[in-house]
Amino acid sequence: MRVVIAEDSVLLREGLTRLLTDRGHEVVAGVGDGDALVKTVSELAARGEAPDVVVADVRMPPTHTDEGVRAAVRLRTEHPAVGVLVLSQYVEEQYATELLAGSSRGVGYLLKDRVAEVREFVEAVARVAGGGTALDPEVVAQLLGRSRKQDVLAGLTPREREVLALMAEGRTNSAIAARLVISAGAVEKHVSSIFVKLGLSQSDADHRRVLAVLAYLNS
């Protein structure tokens, strides 16, 4: 993968760079604020060298509020082929919802603690770079919690909610089956039922899996 890292902490930025390069990936740039991130990706894209994925902190200079996620949302509009994985110290529901609105391809939202789980973190970066989705389980839990208050999931069974939460983390049917200790066939039936109950019409399967969690967040 070709990666751009946006993180104002030099120590963390260098750590992420080392973590990824040690596993054979290329970190083509490291920046410390949102404006530099957008400028760097645009310059690389203009040369035909766009990165596969950007890893960005939610909060960056100058105000350390939402510069990182704002830059990420802008990149998703201006460079939709570039995956965007946002890291946050805490679950910030507003930012997560904004980032995940619209197209759900090539996007991720992880808590920084997840970086310590090296294998899972690198797999998440690769999944986002490949056009998939990577959501932290705690992010999923909060988003699903809000949705339940809106009765969006009222028609789902407890097991279907469990399957839906794992789908939102980007897990495959086989991974869900292993986690819940049920058969792959049972997972497929639950997934199909979720699609029907949430009113999701037949479309690209991977895209629809994410929409099962995200389509109703703005309702």
Secondary structure as GFF3:
##gff-version 3
##sequence-region A 1 219
A	DSSP	beta_strand	2	6	.	.	.	ID=ss1
A	DSSP	alpha_helix	10	21	.	.	.	ID=ss2
A	DSSP	beta_strand	26	31	.	.	.	ID=ss3
A	DSSP	alpha_helix	34	46	.	.	.	ID=ss4
A	DSSP	beta_strand	53	57	.	.	.	ID=ss5
A	DSSP	alpha_helix	67	78	.	.	.	ID=ss6
A	DSSP	beta_strand	83	88	.	.	.	ID=ss7
A	DSSP	alpha_helix	93	100	.	.	.	ID=ss8
A	DSSP	beta_strand	107	111	.	.	.	ID=ss9
A	DSSP	three_ten_helix	112	116	.	.	.	ID=ss10
A	DSSP	alpha_helix	118	129	.	.	.	ID=ss11
A	DSSP	beta_strand	133	135	.	.	.	ID=ss12
A	DSSP	alpha_helix	137	149	.	.	.	ID=ss13
A	DSSP	alpha_helix	158	168	.	.	.	ID=ss14
A	DSSP	alpha_helix	173	180	.	.	.	ID=ss15
A	DSSP	alpha_helix	184	197	.	.	.	ID=ss16
A	DSSP	alpha_helix	205	214	.	.	.	ID=ss17
###
